[in-house]
């Protein structure tokens, strides 16, 4: 009996020894793994790039991006500037290959046929600013829909058509540089743009289509003299809207729910007040206080115009720099949106959230293993 207990004790002791060795080995491997993981993450963050492409062949922007990136992981590229070339639908698709873009500068380029295609650059998680090609005349349906962090868009004065839902759900968009020559704003084009507080519908637009401005953050809106019809739910749920200035000689016809959940004053000319009686619904009041001739003009911000004025100069400077310094990989480029000079490679420092989480989890596992090891030793 004693011999049997001795054998059992010896077996248990050996088992415990191997268990401790296994736990120590796993803990050591995890501890060693933390070091290269931290180094690789920090190194990757330091290689974050502002990608600049001097020119490209239409339809081959993807290849130009790969060449310019020179092996850099697209996940770490935040800004891209394309200085010249003509983009088609395939090229816009190429831009979607870079998942975390914050700034897209296209002011020096052109877009094929003057039109930005449907669904060009929608639903980017990080995009905050974009400048459109210098020859843009038409923005396709859903082109920039769902860019919820987009705060600023720059576009040339040549734009005449804005497609259906082109900027819908761009919740952070603070202002829109609409062209005085715009002739068409599509259905739902600015739906749910909560940060825009003021808007001017220029002369030349004859109809405002359904849901165009529903759920917007407007406090004031001005409607040009040529609008004859306002579609269903155009201003629905614009809870901040207080003043509506309408410059037509007679009131535009209204479809259903135009002013749902809106409490505002409609400012019109005194001699057209009678035609606005049909607008007196819910909390809409008519204030016939406009006087004098129609003088409302649409003006794009100076910053917006300067971008396109300097686009050709920026392109020429880039071409000269490329010729004189073909091997200079750290050449500085001027960002057209801000006018600031930034290095081609910009160190952001620190570790990514994902890596920090992994390291914490690994450290916790090591702690648990160490605890098991100590408890196992105490039992003996």
MOZIMO-V882116 format. One record per pair of residues at least 12 apart in sequence whose ideal C-beta (glycine too) atoms are under 10 Angstrom apart, sorted by the first residue. I is the first residue (numbers start at 0). J is the second residue. D is the distance in whole Angstrom. If there is no record, write none. Layout:
I;J;D
I;J;D
This chain:
8;379;10
11;378;10
11;379;8
12;379;7
14;375;10
15;375;6
15;376;8
15;378;8
15;379;6
16;375;10
16;379;10
18;371;8
18;372;8
18;375;6
19;371;9
19;372;6
19;373;10
19;375;6
19;376;7
19;379;10
20;372;10
21;368;9
21;372;10
22;365;10
22;367;10
22;368;5
22;369;8
22;370;10
22;371;6
22;372;5
22;375;8
23;368;8
23;369;9
23;372;7
24;368;10
25;364;8
25;365;8
25;368;6
26;361;10
26;364;8
26;365;5
26;366;9
26;367;9
26;368;5
26;369;6
26;371;10
26;372;8
27;365;9
27;368;10
28;365;10
29;360;10
29;361;5
29;362;8
29;364;6
29;365;6
29;368;8
30;361;8
30;362;9
30;365;6
32;357;9
32;358;9
32;361;7
33;354;10
33;357;9
33;358;6
33;361;6
33;362;7
33;365;9
36;350;9
36;354;6
36;357;7
36;358;7
36;361;8
37;350;7
37;354;7
37;355;9
37;357;10
37;358;7
39;354;8
40;349;9
40;350;5
40;351;6
40;353;8
40;354;4
40;355;9
40;357;9
40;358;9
41;346;10
41;348;8
41;349;8
41;350;6
41;351;9
41;354;9
43;71;9
43;72;7
43;74;8
43;75;6
43;347;10
43;350;10
43;351;8
43;354;9
44;75;7
44;346;7
44;347;5
44;348;6
44;349;6
44;350;7
44;351;7
44;354;9
45;75;9
45;344;8
45;345;9
45;346;5
45;347;7
45;348;7
45;349;10
46;70;9
46;71;6
46;72;8
46;75;6
46;76;10
46;344;7
46;345;9
46;346;8
46;347;9
47;71;8
47;72;9
47;74;9
47;75;5
47;76;7
47;77;6
47;78;9
47;99;9
47;344;7
47;345;6
47;346;7
47;347;5
47;348;9
48;67;9
48;68;7
48;69;9
48;71;5
48;72;9
48;73;10
48;75;7
48;76;5
48;77;8
48;78;8
48;79;9
48;342;9
48;343;7
48;344;5
48;345;7
49;76;8
49;77;7
49;78;4
49;79;8
49;80;7
49;101;10
49;102;8
49;104;10
49;331;10
49;332;7
49;334;8
49;341;5
49;342;7
49;343;6
49;344;8
49;345;6
50;63;10
50;64;7
50;67;5
50;68;6
50;69;10
50;71;8
50;73;9
50;76;5
50;77;9
50;78;7
50;79;5
50;80;7
50;81;9
50;97;8
50;100;9
50;332;10
50;343;8
50;344;10
51;67;7
51;78;9
51;79;8
51;80;5
51;81;8
51;82;7
51;104;9
51;317;8
51;321;10
51;330;8
51;331;10
51;332;5
51;333;10
51;334;9
51;341;10
51;343;7
52;64;7
52;66;8
52;67;5
52;68;10
52;79;7
52;80;7
52;81;5
52;82;7
52;83;9
52;84;8
52;108;9
52;317;10
53;67;8
53;80;9
53;81;9
53;82;5
53;83;7
53;84;9
53;107;10
53;314;8
53;317;5
53;318;7
53;320;9
53;321;5
53;332;10
54;81;8
54;82;7
54;83;5
54;84;5
54;85;10
54;107;9
54;108;9
54;314;9
54;317;9
54;318;8
54;321;9
55;67;9
55;81;7
55;82;10
55;83;8
55;84;4
55;85;9
55;86;9
55;90;8
55;93;9
55;108;9
56;84;7
56;85;9
56;90;10
57;84;7
57;85;5
57;86;7
57;87;6
57;89;8
57;90;7
57;109;9
57;111;7
58;85;9
58;86;9
58;87;6
58;88;9
58;89;5
58;90;7
58;93;9
58;111;9
59;84;9
59;87;10
59;89;8
59;90;8
59;93;9
60;79;10
60;81;7
60;84;7
60;85;10
60;86;7
60;87;9
60;89;8
60;90;4
60;91;8
60;92;9
60;93;4
60;94;7
60;96;10
60;108;9
61;89;8
61;90;8
61;92;8
61;93;4
61;94;9
61;96;7
62;93;9
63;81;8
63;84;8
63;90;9
63;93;8
64;76;9
64;79;8
64;81;9
64;90;10
64;93;6
64;94;8
64;96;7
64;97;7
65;93;9
65;96;9
67;79;9
67;81;10
67;328;10
67;343;9
68;97;9
69;328;7
71;344;9
73;96;6
73;97;5
73;98;7
73;99;8
73;100;9
74;97;8
74;98;6
74;99;6
74;351;9
75;97;10
75;99;8
75;344;10
75;347;8
75;351;10
76;96;10
76;97;5
76;98;9
76;99;7
76;100;7
76;101;10
77;97;9
77;99;6
77;100;7
77;101;5
77;102;7
77;125;8
77;127;10
77;345;8
77;347;8
78;97;10
78;100;7
78;101;6
78;102;4
78;103;8
78;104;8
78;127;10
78;128;9
78;332;10
78;334;7
78;336;9
78;341;8
78;345;9
79;94;7
79;97;7
79;100;6
79;101;9
79;102;7
79;103;6
79;104;7
79;105;9
80;102;8
80;103;8
80;104;4
80;105;8
80;106;9
80;107;8
80;108;10
80;130;9
80;313;9
80;317;9
80;332;6
80;333;9
80;334;6
80;335;7
80;336;9
80;341;10
81;94;9
81;103;8
81;104;7
81;105;6
81;106;9
81;107;7
81;108;5
81;132;9
82;104;8
82;105;9
82;106;9
82;107;5
82;108;8
82;310;9
82;313;7
82;314;5
82;315;10
82;316;9
82;317;5
82;318;8
82;321;9
82;332;8
82;333;10
82;335;9
83;107;5
83;108;6
83;109;8
83;133;10
83;310;9
83;311;9
83;313;9
83;314;5
83;315;10
83;317;8
83;318;8
84;105;9
84;107;8
84;108;5
84;109;8
84;132;9
84;314;10
85;108;7
85;109;5
85;110;7
85;111;6
85;112;9
85;132;8
85;134;9
86;105;7
86;108;6
86;109;7
86;110;5
86;111;7
86;115;8
86;116;9
86;119;9
86;132;6
87;110;8
87;111;4
87;112;9
87;114;10
87;116;8
88;110;10
88;111;8
88;114;10
88;115;9
88;116;4
88;117;9
88;118;9
88;119;8
88;139;9
89;111;10
89;116;10
90;105;10
90;108;9
90;110;9
90;111;8
90;116;10
90;119;10
91;105;9
91;110;8
91;111;10
91;115;7
91;116;6
91;117;10
91;118;9
91;119;4
91;120;6
91;139;10
91;142;9
92;116;9
92;118;9
92;119;9
92;120;9
94;119;8
94;120;6
94;123;9
94;126;10
94;129;10
95;118;10
95;119;9
95;120;7
95;121;9
95;122;9
95;123;8
97;123;9
97;125;10
98;123;8
98;124;7
98;125;8
99;123;9
99;124;7
99;125;5
99;126;9
100;120;9
100;123;6
100;124;9
100;125;6
100;126;6
100;127;9
100;128;10
100;129;9
101;123;9
101;124;10
101;125;5
101;126;6
101;127;5
101;128;7
101;129;10
101;148;8
101;149;10
102;125;9
102;126;8
102;127;7
102;128;5
102;129;7
102;130;9
102;151;10
102;334;7
102;335;10
102;336;6
102;337;8
102;341;10
103;120;7
103;123;9
103;126;7
103;127;10
103;128;7
103;129;4
103;130;7
103;131;9
103;149;10
103;336;9
104;128;8
104;129;8
104;130;5
104;131;10
104;153;9
104;306;9
104;310;9
104;313;9
104;332;9
104;333;10
104;334;6
104;335;5
104;336;6
104;337;10
105;120;10
105;129;7
105;130;6
105;131;6
105;132;5
105;133;8
105;135;9
105;153;9
105;154;10
105;310;10
105;335;9
106;129;10
106;130;4
106;131;7
106;132;7
106;133;6
106;135;10
106;153;7
106;154;9
106;155;8
106;303;10
106;306;5
106;307;6
106;308;10
106;309;8
106;310;5
106;311;10
106;313;8
106;314;9
106;335;5
106;336;8
107;130;9
107;132;8
107;133;7
107;306;9
107;307;9
107;309;9
107;310;4
107;311;7
107;312;10
107;313;6
107;314;5
107;315;10
107;317;8
107;335;7
108;130;9
108;131;9
108;132;5
108;133;7
108;134;9
108;135;10
108;310;9
108;314;9
109;132;5
109;133;6
109;134;4
109;135;8
110;131;8
110;132;4
110;133;9
110;134;6
110;135;6
110;136;9
110;137;9
110;138;10
110;139;10
111;132;9
111;134;9
112;134;9
112;136;9
112;137;8
113;132;8
113;134;5
113;135;6
113;136;4
113;137;6
113;155;10
113;157;7
113;158;9
113;159;9
113;160;10
114;132;10
114;134;10
114;135;8
114;136;7
114;137;4
114;138;8
114;139;6
114;142;10
114;160;8
114;162;9
115;131;7
115;132;7
115;135;6
115;136;9
115;137;7
115;138;5
115;139;5
115;142;5
115;143;8
115;154;9
115;158;9
115;162;9
115;165;9
116;137;10
116;138;9
116;139;5
116;140;9
116;141;10
116;142;7
116;162;10
117;138;10
117;139;4
117;140;5
117;141;6
117;142;6
117;144;10
117;162;7
117;163;9
117;164;10
117;165;9
118;139;7
118;140;8
118;141;5
118;142;7
118;143;9
118;144;8
118;164;10
119;131;10
119;138;8
119;139;6
119;140;10
119;141;8
119;142;4
119;143;7
119;144;10
119;165;9
120;142;7
120;143;6
120;144;10
120;145;10
120;146;7
120;149;10
121;141;6
121;142;7
121;143;6
121;144;5
121;145;5
121;146;7
121;164;9
121;165;10
121;167;9
121;168;9
121;169;10
122;141;10
122;143;9
122;144;7
122;145;4
122;146;7
122;147;8
122;168;9
123;143;9
123;145;8
123;146;5
123;147;9
123;148;8
123;149;8
124;145;10
124;146;9
124;147;8
124;148;7
125;146;9
125;147;10
125;148;6
125;149;10
126;143;8
126;146;5
126;147;9
126;148;6
126;149;5
126;150;9
126;152;10
126;169;10
126;171;10
127;146;9
127;148;5
127;149;6
127;150;5
127;151;7
127;171;8
127;336;10
128;148;10
128;149;7
128;150;7
128;151;5
128;152;7
128;153;8
128;334;9
128;336;5
128;337;8
129;143;7
129;146;8
129;149;7
129;151;8
129;152;6
129;153;7
129;154;9
129;336;9
130;151;9
130;152;8
130;153;4
130;154;7
130;155;9
130;303;9
130;306;6
130;307;8
130;310;9
130;334;10
130;335;6
130;336;6
131;143;9
131;152;7
131;153;7
131;154;4
131;155;7
131;157;10
131;158;8
131;176;10
131;306;10
131;307;9
132;154;9
132;155;8
132;157;10
132;307;10
132;310;9
133;154;9
133;155;5
133;157;8
133;306;9
133;307;5
133;310;6
133;311;8
133;314;10
134;155;7
134;157;6
134;307;10
135;154;6
135;155;6
135;156;10
135;157;6
135;158;6
135;159;10
135;160;10
135;178;10
136;155;9
136;157;5
136;158;6
136;159;5
136;160;7
136;178;9
136;180;9
137;157;10
137;158;7
137;159;7
137;160;4
137;161;8
137;162;7
137;165;10
137;183;9
138;152;10
138;154;8
138;158;6
138;159;10
138;160;7
138;161;5
138;162;6
138;165;5
138;166;8
138;184;10
138;185;9
138;188;9
139;160;9
139;161;9
139;162;5
139;163;9
139;165;7
139;185;10
140;161;9
140;162;4
140;163;4
140;164;6
140;165;6
140;167;10
140;185;7
140;186;9
140;187;9
140;188;9
141;162;7
141;163;7
141;164;5
141;165;7
141;166;9
141;167;7
141;185;10
141;187;9
141;188;10
142;161;9
142;162;6
142;163;10
142;164;9
142;165;5
142;166;8
142;188;10
143;164;9
143;165;6
143;166;5
143;167;9
143;168;10
143;169;6
143;172;9
144;162;10
144;163;9
144;164;5
144;165;7
144;166;7
144;167;5
144;168;6
144;169;7
144;187;9
144;188;10
144;190;9
144;191;10
145;164;9
145;166;9
145;167;7
145;168;5
145;169;8
145;170;9
145;191;10
146;166;8
146;167;10
146;168;8
146;169;5
146;170;9
146;171;8
146;172;8
147;168;6
147;169;7
147;170;5
147;171;6
147;172;9
147;191;9
147;193;10
148;169;9
148;170;8
148;171;5
148;172;10
149;166;8
149;168;10
149;169;5
149;170;9
149;171;6
149;172;6
149;173;10
149;192;10
149;194;10
150;169;9
150;170;10
150;171;5
150;172;6
150;173;5
150;174;9
150;194;7
151;171;9
151;172;8
151;173;7
151;174;8
151;175;9
151;176;9
151;300;10
151;302;9
151;303;9
151;336;7
151;337;10
152;166;8
152;169;8
152;172;7
152;173;10
152;174;9
152;175;7
152;176;7
152;303;9
153;176;7
153;299;9
153;300;9
153;302;8
153;303;5
153;304;9
153;305;9
153;306;5
153;307;8
153;335;8
153;336;7
154;175;9
154;176;6
154;177;9
154;178;8
154;299;8
154;303;7
154;306;9
154;307;9
155;176;9
155;178;8
155;299;9
155;303;9
155;304;9
155;306;9
155;307;5
155;310;9
156;176;8
156;177;10
156;178;5
156;179;7
156;180;7
156;181;10
156;297;10
156;299;6
156;303;9
156;304;7
156;307;8
157;178;7
157;180;8
157;307;9
158;176;9
158;177;8
158;178;5
158;180;8
158;181;6
158;182;10
158;299;10
159;178;7
159;180;5
159;181;6
159;182;5
159;183;7
159;203;9
160;178;10
160;181;7
160;182;7
160;183;4
160;184;8
160;185;8
161;175;9
161;177;8
161;178;9
161;181;7
161;182;10
161;183;7
161;184;5
161;185;6
161;188;5
161;189;8
161;211;9
162;183;8
162;184;9
162;185;5
162;186;9
162;187;10
162;188;7
163;183;10
163;184;9
163;185;4
163;186;5
163;187;6
163;188;7
163;190;10
163;208;8
163;209;10
163;210;9
163;211;9
164;185;7
164;186;7
164;187;4
164;188;6
164;189;9
164;190;7
164;191;10
164;210;9
164;211;10
165;184;9
165;185;7
165;187;9
165;188;5
165;189;8
166;184;10
166;187;9
166;188;6
166;189;5
166;190;8
166;191;9
166;192;6
166;195;9
167;185;10
167;186;10
167;187;5
167;188;7
167;189;7
167;190;4
167;191;6
167;192;8
167;210;9
167;211;10
167;213;10
167;214;10
168;187;9
168;189;10
168;190;7
168;191;5
168;192;8
168;193;9
168;214;9
169;189;8
169;190;9
169;191;8
169;192;5
169;193;9
169;194;8
169;195;9
170;191;6
170;192;7
170;193;5
170;194;7
170;195;10
170;214;9
170;216;9
171;192;9
171;193;8
171;194;5
171;195;10
172;189;8
172;192;5
172;193;9
172;194;6
172;195;6
172;215;10
172;216;10
173;192;9
173;194;5
173;195;7
173;196;8
173;216;9
174;192;10
174;194;8
174;195;6
174;196;8
174;197;8
174;198;9
174;299;10
174;300;7
174;303;9
175;188;10
175;189;7
175;192;8
175;195;6
175;197;10
175;198;7
175;199;10
175;299;9
175;303;10
176;297;9
176;298;9
176;299;4
176;300;6
176;302;9
176;303;4
176;304;8
176;306;10
177;189;10
177;198;8
177;199;7
177;200;8
177;201;7
177;204;10
177;297;6
177;298;10
177;299;7
178;201;8
178;297;7
178;299;7
178;303;10
179;199;9
179;201;5
179;202;8
179;203;8
179;223;10
179;296;7
179;297;4
179;298;8
179;299;8
180;201;8
180;202;10
180;203;7
180;297;9
181;199;10
181;200;9
181;201;5
181;202;10
181;203;7
181;204;7
181;223;10
181;297;8
182;201;9
182;202;10
182;203;5
182;204;6
182;205;9
182;225;10
183;203;9
183;204;7
183;205;9
183;206;9
183;208;9
184;198;10
184;200;7
184;201;9
184;204;6
184;206;9
184;207;7
184;208;7
184;211;6
184;212;9
185;208;6
185;209;10
185;210;10
185;211;7
186;207;9
186;208;4
186;209;5
186;210;6
186;211;6
186;230;7
186;231;10
186;233;9
187;208;8
187;209;7
187;210;4
187;211;6
187;212;9
187;213;7
187;230;10
187;232;9
187;233;10
188;207;10
188;208;8
188;210;9
188;211;5
188;212;8
189;210;9
189;211;6
189;212;5
189;213;9
189;214;9
189;215;6
189;217;9
190;209;10
190;210;5
190;211;7
190;212;7
190;213;5
190;214;6
190;215;8
190;232;9
190;233;10
190;235;10
190;236;10
191;210;9
191;212;9
191;213;7
191;214;4
191;215;7
191;216;9
191;236;9
192;212;8
192;213;10
192;214;8
192;215;5
192;216;7
192;217;9
193;214;7
193;215;7
193;216;4
193;217;10
193;237;10
193;239;9
194;215;9
194;216;6
195;212;9
195;215;6
195;216;6
195;217;7
195;218;10
195;220;10
196;215;9
196;216;6
196;217;6
196;218;5
196;219;7
196;220;10
196;239;7
196;240;10
197;216;10
197;217;7
197;218;7
197;219;5
197;220;7
197;221;8
197;242;10
198;211;10
198;212;7
198;215;8
198;217;6
198;218;10
198;219;8
198;220;5
198;221;7
198;222;9
198;297;10
199;219;9
199;220;8
199;221;5
199;222;8
199;223;8
199;244;9
199;295;7
199;296;8
199;297;5
199;298;9
200;212;9
200;220;7
200;221;7
200;222;5
200;223;5
200;225;9
200;226;7
200;229;10
200;244;10
200;245;10
200;246;10
200;295;10
200;297;9
201;221;9
201;222;10
201;223;5
201;224;10
201;225;9
201;295;8
201;296;8
201;297;4
202;223;4
202;224;6
202;225;6
202;226;9
202;246;8
202;293;8
202;295;8
202;296;9
202;297;8
203;223;7
203;224;10
203;225;6
203;226;10
203;297;10
204;222;9
204;223;6
204;224;10
204;225;6
204;226;6
204;227;10
205;223;9
205;225;5
205;226;6
205;227;5
205;228;7
205;251;9
206;225;9
206;226;7
206;227;7
206;228;5
206;229;8
206;230;7
206;251;8
206;252;10
207;220;10
207;222;8
207;226;6
207;227;10
207;228;7
207;229;5
207;230;6
207;233;5
207;234;9
207;251;8
207;254;10
207;257;9
208;228;9
208;229;9
208;230;5
208;231;9
208;233;8
208;254;10
209;229;9
209;230;4
209;231;4
209;232;6
209;233;7
209;235;9
209;254;7
209;255;9
209;256;9
209;257;9
210;230;7
210;231;7
210;232;5
210;233;7
210;234;10
210;235;7
210;256;10
211;229;9
211;230;7
211;232;9
211;233;5
211;234;9
212;229;10
212;232;9
212;233;6
212;234;6
212;235;9
212;236;10
212;237;6
212;240;9
213;231;9
213;232;5
213;233;7
213;234;7
213;235;4
213;236;6
213;237;7
213;256;9
213;257;10
213;259;8
213;260;10
214;232;9
214;234;9
214;235;7
214;236;5
214;237;7
214;238;9
214;260;10
215;233;10
215;234;8
215;235;10
215;236;9
215;237;5
215;238;10
215;239;8
215;240;8
216;237;8
216;238;9
216;239;6
216;240;9
217;234;8
217;237;5
217;238;9
217;239;6
217;240;5
217;241;9
217;242;9
217;243;9
217;261;9
217;263;9
218;237;9
218;239;5
218;240;7
218;241;6
218;242;7
218;263;9
219;239;9
219;240;8
219;241;7
219;242;5
219;243;8
219;244;7
219;263;9
219;266;10
220;233;10
220;234;8
220;237;8
220;240;7
220;241;10
220;242;8
220;243;6
220;244;7
220;245;9
220;263;9
221;242;9
221;243;8
221;244;4
221;245;8
221;246;7
221;266;9
221;295;6
221;297;9
222;243;7
222;244;7
222;245;5
222;246;7
222;247;7
222;251;7
222;265;9
222;267;10
222;295;9
223;244;10
223;245;9
223;246;6
223;247;8
223;293;8
223;295;7
223;297;8
224;245;9
224;246;4
224;247;5
224;248;7
224;268;10
224;293;5
224;295;8
225;246;9
225;247;7
225;251;10
226;245;8
226;246;9
226;247;6
226;250;10
226;251;5
226;252;10
227;247;8
227;249;9
227;250;10
227;251;5
227;252;7
228;251;6
228;252;5
228;253;8
228;254;8
229;245;9
229;250;9
229;251;5
229;252;7
229;253;5
229;254;7
229;257;5
229;258;9
229;278;10
230;252;10
230;253;9
230;254;5
230;255;9
230;256;10
230;257;8
231;253;9
231;254;4
231;255;5
231;256;6
231;257;7
231;259;9
232;254;8
232;255;7
232;256;5
232;257;7
232;258;9
232;259;6
233;253;9
233;254;8
233;256;9
233;257;5
233;258;9
233;259;10
234;256;9
234;257;6
234;258;6
234;259;8
234;260;9
234;261;6
234;263;8
234;283;10
235;255;10
235;256;5
235;257;7
235;258;7
235;259;4
235;260;7
235;261;7
236;256;9
236;258;10
236;259;6
236;260;5
236;261;8
237;258;8
237;259;9
237;260;8
237;261;6
237;262;10
237;263;8
238;260;6
238;261;7
238;262;8
239;261;9
239;262;10
239;263;9
240;258;8
240;260;10
240;261;5
240;262;8
240;263;5
240;264;10
241;261;9
241;262;8
241;263;5
241;264;7
242;263;6
242;264;6
242;265;8
242;266;6
242;286;9
243;258;9
243;261;9
243;263;5
243;264;7
243;265;5
243;266;7
243;267;9
243;278;9
243;283;8
243;286;10
244;264;10
244;265;8
244;266;5
244;267;8
244;286;10
244;288;10
244;289;7
244;295;8
245;265;6
245;266;7
245;267;5
245;268;9
245;271;8
245;275;8
245;278;9
245;285;10
245;289;8
246;266;9
246;267;8
246;268;8
246;271;10
246;289;7
246;292;10
246;293;5
246;294;9
246;295;6
247;267;8
247;268;9
247;271;7
247;274;9
247;275;10
247;293;9
248;267;9
248;268;7
248;270;8
248;271;6
248;274;8
248;293;9
249;267;9
249;268;10
249;270;10
249;271;6
249;273;9
249;274;5
249;275;9
250;265;8
250;267;7
250;271;7
250;272;9
250;273;9
250;274;4
250;275;4
250;276;8
250;277;7
250;278;6
250;285;9
251;274;9
251;275;10
251;278;9
252;274;10
252;277;8
253;277;7
253;278;7
253;280;9
253;283;10
256;280;10
257;278;9
257;280;9
257;283;9
258;278;8
258;280;6
258;281;6
258;282;8
258;283;5
259;280;10
259;281;8
260;281;8
260;282;9
261;280;10
261;281;7
261;282;7
261;283;7
262;281;8
262;282;4
262;283;8
262;284;9
263;281;10
263;282;7
263;283;6
263;284;8
263;286;10
264;282;10
264;283;8
264;284;5
264;285;8
264;286;5
264;288;9
265;278;6
265;279;9
265;283;6
265;284;7
265;285;5
265;286;7
265;287;9
266;284;10
266;285;9
266;286;5
266;287;8
266;288;6
266;289;6
267;285;7
267;286;8
267;287;6
267;288;8
267;289;6
268;287;7
268;288;9
268;289;5
268;290;8
268;291;9
268;293;9
269;287;4
269;288;8
269;289;8
269;290;8
270;287;8
270;289;10
271;285;10
271;287;8
271;289;9
272;285;6
272;286;9
272;287;4
272;288;10
272;289;10
273;285;10
273;287;9
275;287;8
302;336;9
302;337;9
302;338;9
303;336;10
305;335;9
305;338;8
306;335;5
306;336;7
306;337;10
306;338;9
307;335;9
309;333;9
309;335;7
309;338;9
310;335;7
312;333;10
313;332;9
313;333;6
313;334;9
313;335;6
314;335;10
316;332;9
316;333;8
317;330;9
317;332;7
317;333;9
320;332;8
327;343;9
328;343;7
328;344;8
329;342;6
329;343;5
329;344;6
330;342;9
330;343;6
331;343;7
